[in-house]
Amino acid sequence: MKIKKQHRKKKYLHKLNRKRMHLKQKSTGEVNCKPIKDAWDFKKSSLRNMKDMGLANDPNKVIKIPNFKQDKVKLAKKIVNQEESDEESEEETIQPAVVKKEVVEILEKEAKAPRPRRFMLPKPQVEFITYLLDKYGHDYKAMEKDRKNYYQETWKQLRAKIKTFMGIPKQYSEYLAARGLLDKEDDDEELKKLAKGLIVDDD
Protein backbone atom coordinates (compact mmCIF):
# COMPACT_ATOMS: atom_id res chain seq x y z
CA MET A 1 0.00 0.00 0.00
CA LYS A 2 1.41 3.36 -1.08
CA ILE A 3 1.53 6.30 1.31
CA LYS A 4 -0.49 9.16 -0.06
CA LYS A 5 1.48 12.40 -0.17
CA GLN A 6 -0.12 15.56 1.05
CA HIS A 7 0.37 18.51 -1.33
CA ARG A 8 0.12 21.91 0.30
CA LYS A 9 -1.75 24.45 -1.76
CA LYS A 10 0.58 27.16 -3.08
CA LYS A 11 -0.21 30.63 -1.84
CA TYR A 12 0.72 33.92 -3.43
CA LEU A 13 2.59 36.06 -0.91
CA HIS A 14 1.59 39.69 -1.38
CA LYS A 15 4.18 41.02 1.06
CA LEU A 16 7.11 39.95 -1.21
CA ASN A 17 8.32 42.23 -3.99
CA ARG A 18 9.39 39.76 -6.69
CA LYS A 19 11.02 42.42 -8.88
CA ARG A 20 13.21 43.68 -6.02
CA MET A 21 14.14 40.09 -5.06
CA HIS A 22 15.18 39.33 -8.65
CA LEU A 23 17.33 42.48 -8.89
CA LYS A 24 18.96 41.69 -5.53
CA GLN A 25 19.88 38.17 -6.68
CA LYS A 26 21.14 39.44 -10.05
CA SER A 27 23.33 42.27 -8.67
CA THR A 28 26.98 41.55 -7.89
CA GLY A 29 27.27 44.44 -5.42
CA GLU A 30 28.38 48.04 -5.79
CA VAL A 31 31.93 48.77 -6.95
CA ASN A 32 33.40 51.33 -4.50
CA CYS A 33 36.78 51.79 -6.24
CA LYS A 34 36.44 54.78 -8.64
CA PRO A 35 39.02 53.71 -11.33
CA ILE A 36 37.43 50.24 -11.57
CA LYS A 37 33.91 51.71 -11.54
CA ASP A 38 34.75 54.07 -14.44
CA ALA A 39 36.30 51.28 -16.54
CA TRP A 40 33.59 48.71 -15.74
CA ASP A 41 31.59 47.39 -18.70
CA PHE A 42 28.15 46.17 -17.55
CA LYS A 43 27.69 44.14 -20.75
CA LYS A 44 30.59 41.87 -19.73
CA SER A 45 30.88 39.48 -16.78
CA SER A 46 32.89 40.40 -13.68
CA LEU A 47 35.59 37.85 -14.64
CA ARG A 48 35.96 39.35 -18.13
CA ASN A 49 36.05 42.90 -16.75
CA MET A 50 38.81 42.03 -14.29
CA LYS A 51 40.86 40.29 -17.01
CA ASP A 52 40.58 43.33 -19.28
CA MET A 53 41.88 45.56 -16.49
CA GLY A 54 44.77 43.22 -15.70
CA LEU A 55 43.39 42.39 -12.25
CA ALA A 56 42.89 39.00 -10.60
CA ASN A 57 39.37 37.80 -9.86
CA ASP A 58 40.73 34.88 -7.83
CA PRO A 59 44.24 35.39 -6.33
CA ASN A 60 44.61 31.65 -5.72
CA LYS A 61 44.62 31.01 -9.48
CA VAL A 62 47.13 33.77 -10.24
CA ILE A 63 49.59 33.12 -7.38
CA LYS A 64 49.54 29.36 -7.10
CA ILE A 65 50.86 27.54 -4.03
CA PRO A 66 53.94 25.54 -5.10
CA ASN A 67 53.33 21.80 -5.22
CA PHE A 68 56.47 19.73 -4.56
CA LYS A 69 55.09 16.59 -6.23
CA GLN A 70 54.00 18.41 -9.42
CA ASP A 71 57.36 20.18 -9.65
CA LYS A 72 59.20 16.86 -9.46
CA VAL A 73 56.92 15.35 -12.16
CA LYS A 74 57.58 18.33 -14.47
CA LEU A 75 61.31 18.02 -13.89
CA ALA A 76 61.19 14.30 -14.71
CA LYS A 77 59.23 15.01 -17.93
CA LYS A 78 61.80 17.63 -18.96
CA ILE A 79 64.64 15.14 -18.49
CA VAL A 80 62.80 12.44 -20.50
CA ASN A 81 61.40 14.63 -23.31
CA GLN A 82 63.25 17.93 -23.61
CA GLU A 83 61.63 19.02 -26.89
CA GLU A 84 58.07 18.42 -25.75
CA SER A 85 58.64 20.21 -22.43
CA ASP A 86 60.04 23.28 -24.25
CA GLU A 87 56.90 23.49 -26.43
CA GLU A 88 54.67 23.18 -23.35
CA SER A 89 56.60 25.90 -21.51
CA GLU A 90 56.20 28.25 -24.51
CA GLU A 91 52.43 27.63 -24.50
CA GLU A 92 52.24 28.30 -20.74
CA THR A 93 54.03 31.66 -20.99
CA ILE A 94 51.42 33.13 -23.41
CA GLN A 95 49.18 35.43 -21.38
CA PRO A 96 46.07 37.37 -22.46
CA ALA A 97 46.69 41.02 -23.42
CA VAL A 98 45.56 43.68 -20.94
CA VAL A 99 43.10 46.07 -22.62
CA LYS A 100 42.73 48.70 -19.86
CA LYS A 101 46.26 49.16 -18.47
CA GLU A 102 45.51 52.61 -17.05
CA VAL A 103 43.38 51.08 -14.24
CA VAL A 104 46.35 49.13 -12.83
CA GLU A 105 48.60 52.21 -13.16
CA ILE A 106 46.11 54.38 -11.21
CA LEU A 107 45.71 51.73 -8.49
CA GLU A 108 49.51 51.35 -8.15
CA LYS A 109 49.91 55.14 -7.88
CA GLU A 110 47.22 55.27 -5.16
CA ALA A 111 48.88 52.42 -3.25
CA LYS A 112 52.30 54.14 -3.33
CA ALA A 113 50.91 57.56 -2.32
CA PRO A 114 51.84 58.67 1.25
CA ARG A 115 49.07 58.43 3.83
CA PRO A 116 48.56 60.64 6.89
CA ARG A 117 49.80 59.08 10.13
CA ARG A 118 46.87 58.04 12.33
CA PHE A 119 48.86 56.45 15.15
CA MET A 120 48.11 57.97 18.56
CA LEU A 121 49.35 57.09 22.04
CA PRO A 122 46.72 56.24 24.69
CA LYS A 123 45.73 59.00 27.14
CA PRO A 124 47.30 57.42 30.31
CA GLN A 125 50.63 57.01 28.50
CA VAL A 126 50.55 60.63 27.27
CA GLU A 127 49.84 61.82 30.83
CA PHE A 128 52.80 59.80 32.15
CA ILE A 129 55.17 61.08 29.43
CA THR A 130 54.13 64.73 29.89
CA TYR A 131 54.56 64.36 33.66
CA LEU A 132 58.12 63.09 33.17
CA LEU A 133 58.95 65.82 30.64
CA ASP A 134 57.62 68.54 32.98
CA LYS A 135 59.53 67.19 35.96
CA TYR A 136 62.85 66.07 34.45
CA GLY A 137 63.05 67.65 30.99
CA HIS A 138 65.26 65.22 29.03
CA ASP A 139 67.12 63.67 31.95
CA TYR A 140 66.13 60.05 31.21
CA LYS A 141 68.25 58.48 33.94
CA ALA A 142 66.40 60.55 36.56
CA MET A 143 63.06 59.48 35.00
CA GLU A 144 64.04 55.84 35.52
CA LYS A 145 64.14 56.37 39.33
CA ASP A 146 60.78 58.19 39.51
CA ARG A 147 58.21 56.63 41.89
CA LYS A 148 55.54 56.71 39.14
CA ASN A 149 57.64 54.39 36.95
CA TYR A 150 55.54 51.42 38.12
CA TYR A 151 56.65 49.05 35.34
CA GLN A 152 60.36 49.59 36.15
CA GLU A 153 61.14 50.76 32.62
CA THR A 154 64.77 51.51 31.82
CA TRP A 155 65.89 54.99 30.73
CA LYS A 156 66.31 53.69 27.18
CA GLN A 157 62.69 52.46 27.10
CA LEU A 158 61.46 55.81 28.45
CA ARG A 159 63.56 57.66 25.87
CA ALA A 160 62.02 55.56 23.09
CA LYS A 161 58.51 56.37 24.40
CA ILE A 162 59.27 60.11 24.46
CA LYS A 163 60.71 59.91 20.93
CA THR A 164 57.46 58.27 19.77
CA PHE A 165 55.40 60.94 21.54
CA MET A 166 57.44 63.73 19.92
CA GLY A 167 56.95 62.06 16.53
CA ILE A 168 53.14 62.45 16.72
CA PRO A 169 52.52 66.06 15.62
CA LYS A 170 48.94 66.33 16.93
CA GLN A 171 49.65 65.17 20.49
CA TYR A 172 53.05 66.87 20.79
CA SER A 173 51.74 70.22 19.46
CA GLU A 174 48.89 70.07 22.01
CA TYR A 175 51.47 69.54 24.78
CA LEU A 176 53.61 72.45 23.55
CA ALA A 177 50.57 74.72 23.21
CA ALA A 178 49.44 73.88 26.76
CA ARG A 179 52.90 74.78 28.13
CA GLY A 180 53.11 77.96 26.01
CA LEU A 181 56.10 76.68 24.05
CA LEU A 182 54.48 76.64 20.62
CA ASP A 183 54.60 80.40 19.92
CA LYS A 184 57.98 80.81 21.61
CA GLU A 185 60.92 81.59 19.30
CA ASP A 186 63.35 78.69 18.88
CA ASP A 187 66.53 79.18 20.89
CA ASP A 188 69.58 77.50 19.27
CA GLU A 189 71.03 76.38 22.60
CA GLU A 190 67.74 74.82 23.70
CA LEU A 191 67.42 72.99 20.38
CA LYS A 192 70.98 71.67 20.76
CA LYS A 193 70.18 70.46 24.29
CA LEU A 194 67.01 68.78 23.03
CA ALA A 195 68.87 67.04 20.21
CA LYS A 196 71.60 65.94 22.62
CA GLY A 197 68.97 64.57 25.01
CA LEU A 198 67.41 62.47 22.27
CA ILE A 199 70.73 61.21 20.88
CA VAL A 200 72.34 60.08 24.13
CA ASP A 201 75.09 57.44 24.00
CA ASP A 202 73.69 53.98 24.77
CA ASP A 203 76.58 53.18 27.17
C-alpha positions as CSV (number, residue, x, y, z in Angstrom):
1,M,0.0,0.0,0.0
2,K,1.4,3.4,-1.1
3,I,1.5,6.3,1.3
4,K,-0.5,9.2,-0.1
5,K,1.5,12.4,-0.2
6,Q,-0.1,15.6,1.0
7,H,0.4,18.5,-1.3
8,R,0.1,21.9,0.3
9,K,-1.7,24.4,-1.8
10,K,0.6,27.2,-3.1
11,K,-0.2,30.6,-1.8
12,Y,0.7,33.9,-3.4
13,L,2.6,36.1,-0.9
14,H,1.6,39.7,-1.4
15,K,4.2,41.0,1.1
16,L,7.1,40.0,-1.2
17,N,8.3,42.2,-4.0
18,R,9.4,39.8,-6.7
19,K,11.0,42.4,-8.9
20,R,13.2,43.7,-6.0
21,M,14.1,40.1,-5.1
22,H,15.2,39.3,-8.6
23,L,17.3,42.5,-8.9
24,K,19.0,41.7,-5.5
25,Q,19.9,38.2,-6.7
26,K,21.1,39.4,-10.1
27,S,23.3,42.3,-8.7
28,T,27.0,41.6,-7.9
29,G,27.3,44.4,-5.4
30,E,28.4,48.0,-5.8
31,V,31.9,48.8,-6.9
32,N,33.4,51.3,-4.5
33,C,36.8,51.8,-6.2
34,K,36.4,54.8,-8.6
35,P,39.0,53.7,-11.3
36,I,37.4,50.2,-11.6
37,K,33.9,51.7,-11.5
38,D,34.8,54.1,-14.4
39,A,36.3,51.3,-16.5
40,W,33.6,48.7,-15.7
41,D,31.6,47.4,-18.7
42,F,28.2,46.2,-17.6
43,K,27.7,44.1,-20.7
44,K,30.6,41.9,-19.7
45,S,30.9,39.5,-16.8
46,S,32.9,40.4,-13.7
47,L,35.6,37.8,-14.6
48,R,36.0,39.4,-18.1
49,N,36.1,42.9,-16.8
50,M,38.8,42.0,-14.3
51,K,40.9,40.3,-17.0
52,D,40.6,43.3,-19.3
53,M,41.9,45.6,-16.5
54,G,44.8,43.2,-15.7
55,L,43.4,42.4,-12.3
56,A,42.9,39.0,-10.6
57,N,39.4,37.8,-9.9
58,D,40.7,34.9,-7.8
59,P,44.2,35.4,-6.3
60,N,44.6,31.6,-5.7
61,K,44.6,31.0,-9.5
62,V,47.1,33.8,-10.2
63,I,49.6,33.1,-7.4
64,K,49.5,29.4,-7.1
65,I,50.9,27.5,-4.0
66,P,53.9,25.5,-5.1
67,N,53.3,21.8,-5.2
68,F,56.5,19.7,-4.6
69,K,55.1,16.6,-6.2
70,Q,54.0,18.4,-9.4
71,D,57.4,20.2,-9.7
72,K,59.2,16.9,-9.5
73,V,56.9,15.3,-12.2
74,K,57.6,18.3,-14.5
75,L,61.3,18.0,-13.9
76,A,61.2,14.3,-14.7
77,K,59.2,15.0,-17.9
78,K,61.8,17.6,-19.0
79,I,64.6,15.1,-18.5
80,V,62.8,12.4,-20.5
81,N,61.4,14.6,-23.3
82,Q,63.3,17.9,-23.6
83,E,61.6,19.0,-26.9
84,E,58.1,18.4,-25.7
85,S,58.6,20.2,-22.4
86,D,60.0,23.3,-24.2
87,E,56.9,23.5,-26.4
88,E,54.7,23.2,-23.3
89,S,56.6,25.9,-21.5
90,E,56.2,28.2,-24.5
91,E,52.4,27.6,-24.5
92,E,52.2,28.3,-20.7
93,T,54.0,31.7,-21.0
94,I,51.4,33.1,-23.4
95,Q,49.2,35.4,-21.4
96,P,46.1,37.4,-22.5
97,A,46.7,41.0,-23.4
98,V,45.6,43.7,-20.9
99,V,43.1,46.1,-22.6
100,K,42.7,48.7,-19.9
101,K,46.3,49.2,-18.5
102,E,45.5,52.6,-17.1
103,V,43.4,51.1,-14.2
104,V,46.3,49.1,-12.8
105,E,48.6,52.2,-13.2
106,I,46.1,54.4,-11.2
107,L,45.7,51.7,-8.5
108,E,49.5,51.4,-8.2
109,K,49.9,55.1,-7.9
110,E,47.2,55.3,-5.2
111,A,48.9,52.4,-3.2
112,K,52.3,54.1,-3.3
113,A,50.9,57.6,-2.3
114,P,51.8,58.7,1.2
115,R,49.1,58.4,3.8
116,P,48.6,60.6,6.9
117,R,49.8,59.1,10.1
118,R,46.9,58.0,12.3
119,F,48.9,56.4,15.1
120,M,48.1,58.0,18.6
121,L,49.4,57.1,22.0
122,P,46.7,56.2,24.7
123,K,45.7,59.0,27.1
124,P,47.3,57.4,30.3
125,Q,50.6,57.0,28.5
126,V,50.5,60.6,27.3
127,E,49.8,61.8,30.8
128,F,52.8,59.8,32.2
129,I,55.2,61.1,29.4
130,T,54.1,64.7,29.9
131,Y,54.6,64.4,33.7
132,L,58.1,63.1,33.2
133,L,59.0,65.8,30.6
134,D,57.6,68.5,33.0
135,K,59.5,67.2,36.0
136,Y,62.8,66.1,34.5
137,G,63.0,67.6,31.0
138,H,65.3,65.2,29.0
139,D,67.1,63.7,32.0
140,Y,66.1,60.1,31.2
141,K,68.3,58.5,33.9
142,A,66.4,60.6,36.6
143,M,63.1,59.5,35.0
144,E,64.0,55.8,35.5
145,K,64.1,56.4,39.3
146,D,60.8,58.2,39.5
147,R,58.2,56.6,41.9
148,K,55.5,56.7,39.1
149,N,57.6,54.4,37.0
150,Y,55.5,51.4,38.1
151,Y,56.7,49.0,35.3
152,Q,60.4,49.6,36.2
153,E,61.1,50.8,32.6
154,T,64.8,51.5,31.8
155,W,65.9,55.0,30.7
156,K,66.3,53.7,27.2
157,Q,62.7,52.5,27.1
158,L,61.5,55.8,28.5
159,R,63.6,57.7,25.9
160,A,62.0,55.6,23.1
161,K,58.5,56.4,24.4
162,I,59.3,60.1,24.5
163,K,60.7,59.9,20.9
164,T,57.5,58.3,19.8
165,F,55.4,60.9,21.5
166,M,57.4,63.7,19.9
167,G,56.9,62.1,16.5
168,I,53.1,62.4,16.7
169,P,52.5,66.1,15.6
170,K,48.9,66.3,16.9
171,Q,49.6,65.2,20.5
172,Y,53.1,66.9,20.8
173,S,51.7,70.2,19.5
174,E,48.9,70.1,22.0
175,Y,51.5,69.5,24.8
176,L,53.6,72.5,23.5
177,A,50.6,74.7,23.2
178,A,49.4,73.9,26.8
179,R,52.9,74.8,28.1
180,G,53.1,78.0,26.0
181,L,56.1,76.7,24.0
182,L,54.5,76.6,20.6
183,D,54.6,80.4,19.9
184,K,58.0,80.8,21.6
185,E,60.9,81.6,19.3
186,D,63.4,78.7,18.9
187,D,66.5,79.2,20.9
188,D,69.6,77.5,19.3
189,E,71.0,76.4,22.6
190,E,67.7,74.8,23.7
191,L,67.4,73.0,20.4
192,K,71.0,71.7,20.8
193,K,70.2,70.5,24.3
194,L,67.0,68.8,23.0
195,A,68.9,67.0,20.2
196,K,71.6,65.9,22.6
197,G,69.0,64.6,25.0
198,L,67.4,62.5,22.3
199,I,70.7,61.2,20.9
200,V,72.3,60.1,24.1
201,D,75.1,57.4,24.0
202,D,73.7,54.0,24.8
203,D,76.6,53.2,27.2
